[in-house]
Amino acid sequence: MLSSQEIQSLFPVFRNNPGLCYLDTPASSLTPESVITKLREYYEHYPVNVSRGLYTLSEKATQEVEYVREKTAQFLGGSSKDEIIFTRNTTESLNLLARTLLPTLKENDEIVITGMEHHANFVPWQQLAKQYNLKLKIVPFEKDGHIEEETLRTFLSPQTKIFSFVHISNVLGTLNDAKRFIDIARSIQPSLITIIDGAQSAGNFPLGVRDLDCDFFTCSGHKMFGPKGIGILWGKKKHLDTLSPFLYGGEMVSSVSEKESIFKESPARFEAGTPSIGDIIGFGSALDFIESFGKQSIFDHEKTLTSLLWERLSETFGDAITLFGPNPKTHIHTGILSFALEGVHPHDISQILAQENICVRAGTHCAMPLHKNLDTPFHATVRVGFSLYNSPDDIDRLIGGLQKARSLFTFSP
Ligand SMILES: Cc1ncc(COP(=O)(O)O)c(C=O)c1O
């Protein structure tokens, strides 16, 4: 593994912002030079539309996009490039599913999610349930951030048609045992549809969608060192070819007459209009970048930093700090750690840290229902997220910044 300085030198943002301590990767990862170069290559050499031009530049752009589709399928452990739909982000992938699965549901059917969902995997189902008289059931998590299998069992039933859950929580850092969850769900209702929100796991956890045997998997390129504006929906081909389209328009139809339209098979069926071509092509380089380190080693690096941070925060702040999620001494805790410091609002903490060039996230991290169930007076937390470019030096700086915040906000006579 390269040193953290060598890794940082692969990201222009560190050159342009000396002293940057970036701990907000769960929101968006930073972009390596190789991805920016690939984006530039597209815009400088063949910045044209795909799938429709019969000239060399358009054929080149189409070839590049299809190459990335194939690469994405392999990266996620899928079997065919036709199972990869390019969307804008995880949010759009999940909304696409909520809308296209709707015709398969009837009144009183149940949708099960967990209490640790990001709003992207919460609000679409909540709204669907409200508008169409479906039942939304929310599996609660335990105090230490894990979901009990027995609890999960009691929330699933033969009426459950969709079970959609987060793989790695963007607040608690919990890694849900996706394979086990799916096995449990199918033992109760064999034909239910399982969906994994992989926004926080796709780029840094060694997973395979075929091994997990989920029906759908969603993620975002910008959390995987890729450009903003590109998301992925992976789905089993048997579902993709039977679901009705999400958006209608050009390129998703094989024929159109005044009376009717015939839709193409997936993936074209779900990719109406001009896709985010440069972003897709740049995303291919992001996958190369991840593979050059290996998902397992990225995951291990992040976990090691989390364990260290957990230890350092406990030592430094004792009872004045509440750390959320599994204790890394006894359970897997991924590269995301949220906490609350007694007497200081998370927004104040993040502002003070910002003065030190330290970037963290403060608030509810698009997970308000989750925060309602946390034992914290502000119903908000500070979140730290690690990636390849972080090192124990970042932890030292963070602790220093937190000590400053605490001394500014704690009254001592
Ligand atoms: C677990 C999880 N799901 C979904 C999303 C939504 O991702 P996006 O904003 O890229 O759609 C996020 C973003 O932070 C997330 O952490």
The ligand as an SDF file (V2000), in Angstrom:
LIG
                    3D

 16 16  0  0  0  0  0  0  0  0999 V2000
  -26.6740    4.8750    2.5030 C   0  0  0  0  0  0  0  0  0  0  0  0
  -26.9780    5.9220    1.4740 C   0  0  0  0  0  0  0  0  0  0  0  0
  -27.9840    5.7210    0.6160 N   0  0  0  0  0  0  0  0  0  0  0  0
  -28.2880    6.6040   -0.3340 C   0  0  0  0  0  0  0  0  0  0  0  0
  -27.5990    7.7830   -0.4540 C   0  0  0  0  0  0  0  0  0  0  0  0
  -27.9700    8.7480   -1.5230 C   0  0  0  0  0  0  0  0  0  0  0  0
  -26.9280    8.8770   -2.4440 O   0  0  0  0  0  0  0  0  0  0  0  0
  -27.0210    9.9480   -3.5970 P   0  0  0  0  0  0  0  0  0  0  0  0
  -27.0970   11.2890   -2.9470 O   0  0  0  0  0  0  0  0  0  0  0  0
  -25.7690    9.7610   -4.3680 O   0  0  0  0  0  0  0  0  0  0  0  0
  -28.2340    9.6400   -4.3690 O   0  0  0  0  0  0  0  0  0  0  0  0
  -26.5500    8.0610    0.4350 C   0  0  0  0  0  0  0  0  0  0  0  0
  -25.8340    9.3320    0.3700 C   0  0  0  0  0  0  0  0  0  0  0  0
  -25.1700    9.7460    1.2850 O   0  0  0  0  0  0  0  0  0  0  0  0
  -26.2340    7.0960    1.4200 C   0  0  0  0  0  0  0  0  0  0  0  0
  -25.2470    7.2940    2.2910 O   0  0  0  0  0  0  0  0  0  0  0  0
  1  2  1  0
  2  3  1  0
  2 15  2  0
  3  4  2  0
  4  5  1  0
  5  6  1  0
  5 12  2  0
  6  7  1  0
  7  8  1  0
  8  9  2  0
  8 10  1  0
  8 11  1  0
 12 13  1  0
 12 15  1  0
 13 14  2  0
 15 16  1  0
M  END
$$$$
